Amino acid sequence: MKIVDIRTFLMQVDAPNLRSWASDGSFGHGKSKKGLTGTRNWLFVKVYTDEGIVGIGECSGWPRVIETAVQDLKSILIGEDPTHIERLWQKMMSALMAHGMLGTVGGGAMTGIDMALWDIKGKALNTPVWNLLGGKMRDKIRIYAHANTVEVALDLKRRGITAIKCGGVSDPVKKVATLREAIGAEMDLMIDLHGPPWLTPADAAQVARALEPYRLMFVEDPIAPENLDGYRRIRDAANVTLAGGERMATIYGLRDLIEKDLVDVVQPDTGRAGGITQMKKIAAMAESHHIMMAPHSGSLGPVAEYAALHVLAAIPNGLILERIEDDWAGRAQTIIPHPVQKDGYLDVPDKPGLGVDIDEEFVARFPSECNVSNPGKSTDTSYASGTFDEHVYVQTRLRRGVYFAKD
């Protein structure tokens, strides 16, 4: 079997409903000709073979730019046997090396192609991808949804969701205290302290200590991801479960986070971590340090979600999967079939390969228009008063008597 073509399918997607998005700000604030809000794009890739088997993958990170990278990699993959996945991954990695250290664009491009290769191999052998990864550890994957208000949290609880995550750039301790009181002790609760502006290590350590009484499943991304020394400072200051890694790619990008035991939960992004090949290796690295894995999936499209289900089904340290439970209505129309969600779990697919395809006609109805924006709004209080237009990357929190308070 040989690769004969690689095609990309890029689409503009509506922003998640702010009721269901664990962020203090908006997911971009552009307005497309189709009436969609936000700047989110999904990029799908298909790898075609001379035997008629077609594999599908998804590229995340910066989809509008990654599309060009995929087309560039196509030149070294045509004519190759798609079933030799590791060899092709190494070939892509070596080809990208001349452009510098692998980042979002390279990782995202390799991810989509690698995902499609696993899909092809599963279809060729008439077995699900999870079977190629060593077989099933579990038949269903627990998910967590996003909630920033008591109203949304209780609605999710009534619908069978057993874990939620809130965003806490502007009022983390107060938000967690309010949600924990409302949902009770039996429901798992997490917080994402994502920037910008990111917290300084000192501020993050103080927030982490204040969050100790609320028994969180994890505190996510408390500081800028490149500040690894800051993670150690937080770890030494507070007894909370730390999570991170969604912005890093490959075993090389996540190595220090894992090997230095800086987190308890690693969160590689299923659309930009380097593919299923890398997700399996990252999970094994984490397992050797007794670190759990909870793939990032908040901004991804539905094909990458399928890939995450296969990975989590096959690894022993799979913890939970992020999901925007009430995403854009078009999400369900983008793929065939839509995953089955019941009582806070997604069923593991059992069809050959990934078990999913896109509706190409539907995707084509939403051409990409914009894929970048400054985060937040001047009214969401993420930045200190009077500094919104600066859009600083890291900022010491002001009004400290309020910021670190629980009420």
ZIUR-V137663 format. One record per pair of residues at least 12 apart in sequence whose ideal C-beta (glycine too) atoms are under 6 Angstrom apart, sorted by the first residue. I is the first residue (numbers start at 1). GAP is how many residues later the second one is. If there is no record, write none. Layout:
# ZIUR-V137663
{{I | GAP} {I | GAP}}
This chain:
# ZIUR-V137663
{{1 | 48} {1 | 50} {1 | 80} {2 | 48} {2 | 77} {3 | 44} {3 | 74} {3 | 75} {3 | 77} {3 | 79} {4 | 44} {4 | 46} {5 | 43} {6 | 41} {6 | 68} {7 | 39} {8 | 37} {8 | 59} {8 | 62} {9 | 35} {9 | 354} {10 | 33} {10 | 57} {10 | 358} {11 | 31} {11 | 352} {11 | 355} {12 | 20} {12 | 24} {12 | 29} {12 | 354} {12 | 356} {12 | 357} {13 | 27} {13 | 29} {13 | 315} {14 | 22} {14 | 314} {15 | 12} {15 | 22} {15 | 23} {15 | 25} {16 | 308} {16 | 311} {17 | 309} {19 | 133} {20 | 126} {20 | 304} {20 | 306} {21 | 125} {22 | 124} {22 | 143} {22 | 144} {22 | 145} {22 | 170} {23 | 144} {24 | 143} {24 | 145} {24 | 146} {24 | 356} {24 | 358} {25 | 350} {25 | 351} {25 | 352} {25 | 355} {25 | 357} {26 | 351} {27 | 13} {28 | 345} {30 | 340} {32 | 337} {34 | 332} {39 | 331} {39 | 332} {39 | 334} {41 | 22} {41 | 23} {41 | 327} {41 | 330} {42 | 259} {43 | 16} {43 | 20} {43 | 23} {43 | 24} {44 | 14} {44 | 259} {44 | 314} {45 | 12} {45 | 25} {45 | 67} {45 | 71} {47 | 69} {49 | 33} {53 | 67} {53 | 70} {53 | 71} {55 | 61} {55 | 62} {55 | 64} {55 | 65} {56 | 60} {56 | 63} {56 | 247} {57 | 55} {57 | 58} {57 | 59} {58 | 54} {58 | 213} {58 | 243} {58 | 245} {58 | 246} {59 | 49} {59 | 50} {59 | 52} {59 | 53} {60 | 48} {60 | 211} {60 | 212} {60 | 240} {61 | 43} {61 | 47} {61 | 211} {62 | 42} {62 | 43} {64 | 304} {64 | 307} {65 | 40} {66 | 39} {66 | 42} {66 | 43} {69 | 36} {69 | 40} {70 | 39} {73 | 19} {73 | 36} {76 | 19} {82 | 35} {82 | 38} {83 | 38} {85 | 32} {85 | 192} {89 | 25} {89 | 188} {92 | 18} {102 | 147} {107 | 142} {107 | 165} {107 | 167} {108 | 164} {110 | 164} {110 | 165} {111 | 160} {111 | 161} {111 | 163} {111 | 164} {114 | 161} {114 | 163} {115 | 160} {115 | 161} {115 | 192} {118 | 158} {119 | 234} {119 | 235} {122 | 230} {122 | 231} {123 | 229} {123 | 230} {126 | 226} {127 | 225} {128 | 222} {129 | 181} {129 | 225} {130 | 180} {130 | 183} {130 | 184} {133 | 147} {133 | 181} {134 | 180} {136 | 177} {137 | 179} {138 | 175} {139 | 209} {140 | 205} {140 | 207} {141 | 168} {141 | 171} {141 | 180} {141 | 205} {142 | 178} {142 | 203} {143 | 178} {143 | 180} {143 | 203} {144 | 19} {144 | 20} {144 | 21} {144 | 176} {145 | 16} {145 | 19} {145 | 180} {146 | 19} {146 | 178} {147 | 17} {148 | 18} {150 | 32} {153 | 26} {153 | 30} {157 | 26} {160 | 183} {160 | 184} {161 | 183} {162 | 25} {162 | 182} {163 | 25} {165 | 25} {165 | 27} {166 | 13} {166 | 25} {167 | 25} {168 | 23} {168 | 25} {169 | 213} {170 | 211} {170 | 212} {172 | 19} {172 | 35} {173 | 37} {173 | 231} {173 | 233} {174 | 232} {176 | 15} {176 | 35} {176 | 38} {177 | 229} {180 | 34} {188 | 29} {189 | 27} {190 | 26} {190 | 27} {190 | 28} {191 | 28} {192 | 28} {193 | 28} {193 | 29} {194 | 27} {196 | 197} {197 | 186} {197 | 195} {197 | 197} {197 | 198} {198 | 25} {198 | 26} {198 | 196} {199 | 23} {199 | 24} {200 | 196} {201 | 22} {201 | 29} {201 | 32} {203 | 194} {204 | 18} {204 | 19} {204 | 30} {205 | 28} {205 | 29} {205 | 32} {206 | 198} {208 | 26} {208 | 30} {208 | 32} {209 | 29} {210 | 194} {211 | 29} {212 | 27} {212 | 28} {218 | 23} {218 | 25} {218 | 47} {219 | 21} {219 | 23} {220 | 23} {221 | 23} {222 | 12} {224 | 170} {225 | 22} {228 | 28} {231 | 31} {241 | 23} {242 | 21} {242 | 22} {243 | 20} {243 | 22} {243 | 24} {244 | 19} {245 | 12} {245 | 21} {245 | 22} {245 | 23} {246 | 21} {246 | 23} {246 | 50} {249 | 23} {249 | 24} {249 | 25} {250 | 24} {250 | 28} {251 | 30} {251 | 31} {254 | 28} {258 | 27} {258 | 28} {258 | 31} {261 | 28} {265 | 27} {265 | 29} {266 | 20} {266 | 25} {266 | 27} {267 | 27} {267 | 29} {268 | 14} {268 | 27} {269 | 27} {270 | 25} {270 | 27} {270 | 34} {270 | 37} {270 | 38} {271 | 29} {271 | 33} {276 | 31} {279 | 32} {283 | 32} {286 | 31} {287 | 30} {292 | 25} {292 | 27} {293 | 24} {293 | 25} {294 | 25} {294 | 26} {295 | 13} {296 | 26} {297 | 24} {297 | 25} {298 | 24} {302 | 29} {302 | 32} {302 | 33} {303 | 53} {306 | 48} {306 | 50} {308 | 13} {309 | 37} {309 | 39} {313 | 35} {333 | 29} {334 | 24} {335 | 21} {335 | 23} {336 | 21} {374 | 17} {384 | 14}}
